[in-house]
């Protein structure tokens, strides 16, 4: 029997992390957690005021996500988290060494188009530019898979499930 992975669904804004994350968790039969729910009150206050978070602001947030992932080791789970920088992923792995990443990838024009059609969600092309500028894609030594975001959420989820099946059993 396969032990479920603890999966971080990562990518720039607009790739569908909060759509694909719950679908993937349902397919894998494991719980889902939304990374935004792990922010400390000070981060929420900064973001609400329109102030960008610094790396120093992000460390406690990443540690909280890492703690959740560590607690799911051997049990499986899915959490959405942008995890744009290698240092952020390293921080998550330091708390949960067996975590794997599903990097939702796509053409900037497709992602911008999707973001511009989102209902009730703030959209800024400058934010998207910033996200792409910050993005450090998964490296060969990082456990994870890249999944293209073209197609329906169900098609993307199916690609993610298939890609994850090629990874070795999780460490815990």
C-alpha positions in Angstrom: 0.0 0.0 0.0 1.3 3.5 -0.9 1.8 5.9 1.9 0.3 9.3 0.8 2.6 12.2 0.3 2.4 15.5 2.0 2.0 17.8 -1.0 2.6 21.5 -1.3 0.7 22.9 -4.3 2.8 25.9 -5.3 3.0 28.5 -8.0 2.4 32.2 -8.8 -0.9 33.9 -8.2 -3.6 32.8 -10.6 -2.3 29.3 -11.3 -5.2 27.7 -9.4 -3.6 26.6 -6.1 -6.8 27.1 -4.1 -8.8 25.3 -6.8 -6.5 22.4 -7.5 -5.4 21.9 -3.8 -8.8 20.7 -2.5 -9.4 18.7 -5.7 -6.1 17.0 -5.3 -6.6 16.3 -1.6 -10.0 14.7 -2.4 -8.5 12.5 -5.1 -5.7 11.4 -2.7 -8.2 11.0 0.2 -6.2 13.3 2.5 -7.0 16.6 4.3 -6.5 20.0 2.6 -5.1 23.1 4.3 -5.1 26.7 2.8 -1.7 28.4 3.4 -3.4 31.8 4.0 -5.0 30.4 7.1 -1.5 30.0 8.7 -0.6 33.7 8.6 -0.1 35.4 12.0 -2.3 38.4 12.7 0.6 40.8 12.1 0.9 39.5 8.5 -2.8 39.8 7.9 -2.7 43.4 9.1 0.2 44.3 6.8 -1.4 42.7 3.8 -4.8 44.3 4.6 -2.9 47.7 4.6 -1.4 46.9 1.2 2.1 46.5 2.6 4.1 43.6 1.0 5.4 41.0 3.3 9.2 40.6 3.7 11.0 37.3 4.0 11.2 38.0 7.8 7.4 38.3 7.9 7.1 35.0 6.0 9.3 32.8 8.3 6.7 32.3 11.1 4.1 31.6 8.4 6.2 29.0 6.6 7.1 27.5 10.0 3.4 27.1 10.8 2.8 25.4 7.4 5.9 23.2 8.0 4.6 22.2 11.4 1.3 21.2 9.8 3.1 19.2 7.1 5.3 17.5 9.7 2.2 16.5 11.6 0.8 14.9 8.4 4.0 12.8 7.7 2.9 9.2 7.1 -0.7 10.3 6.8 -0.7 12.5 3.8 -2.1 16.0 3.2 -2.2 18.8 0.7 -1.5 22.4 1.4 -1.5 25.3 -1.0 1.4 27.7 -0.6 3.0 29.9 -3.3 6.5 28.7 -2.2 8.0 30.9 -4.9 11.6 30.9 -3.6 13.9 28.0 -3.0 14.6 29.4 0.5 10.9 29.1 1.3 10.8 25.5 0.1 13.9 24.7 2.1 12.3 26.2 5.2 9.2 23.9 4.6 11.5 20.9 4.1 13.5 21.6 7.2 10.2 21.1 9.2 8.8 18.3 7.0 11.6 16.5 5.1 9.3 14.3 3.2 7.2 17.1 1.7 6.8 17.1 -2.1 5.8 20.0 -4.4 3.3 20.2 -7.2 4.4 23.3 -9.1 1.5 24.6 -11.1 3.0 26.2 -14.2 1.6 28.1 -17.1 2.1 30.7 -19.7 2.0 34.2 -18.3 -0.7 35.3 -20.8 -3.0 32.4 -19.8 -2.6 33.1 -16.1 -3.2 36.8 -16.6 -6.3 36.1 -18.5 -7.6 33.8 -15.8 -6.8 36.3 -13.1 -8.6 39.1 -15.0 -11.8 37.0 -15.0 -11.8 36.0 -11.3 -14.9 37.2 -9.5 -14.5 39.1 -6.3 -10.7 38.9 -6.4 -8.2 41.8 -6.6 -6.2 41.6 -9.8 -3.0 43.5 -10.6 -0.8 42.8 -13.6 2.1 44.4 -11.5 1.5 41.7 -8.8 1.7 39.0 -11.4 4.9 40.5 -12.8 6.3 40.6 -9.3 5.4 37.0 -8.7 7.0 35.8 -12.0 10.1 37.9 -11.1 10.3 36.2 -7.7 9.6 32.7 -8.9 12.5 30.2 -8.6 11.2 27.0 -10.3 11.8 23.6 -8.7 15.4 22.4 -9.1 16.4 18.9 -10.0 17.3 18.1 -6.4 13.9 19.1 -5.1 11.2 16.4 -4.7 8.3 17.5 -6.8 6.7 17.7 -10.2 5.7 20.5 -12.5 2.1 20.4 -13.8 0.8 22.5 -16.6 -2.4 24.5 -15.9 -4.0 24.4 -19.3 -7.4 22.7 -19.4 -10.1 22.2 -16.8 -9.4 21.9 -13.0 -10.2 18.2 -13.3 -7.7 17.7 -16.1 -5.0 19.6 -14.1 -5.8 17.5 -11.0 -5.5 14.3 -13.1 -2.1 15.4 -14.4 -1.0 16.1 -10.8 -2.2 12.7 -9.5 -0.4 11.0 -12.4 2.8 13.0 -11.9 2.8 12.3 -8.2 2.5 8.6 -8.8 6.0 8.7 -10.4 7.6 10.0 -7.2 9.3 7.6 -4.7 7.5 6.7 -1.5 7.5 9.5 1.1 10.1 9.7 3.8 8.8 10.1 7.4 
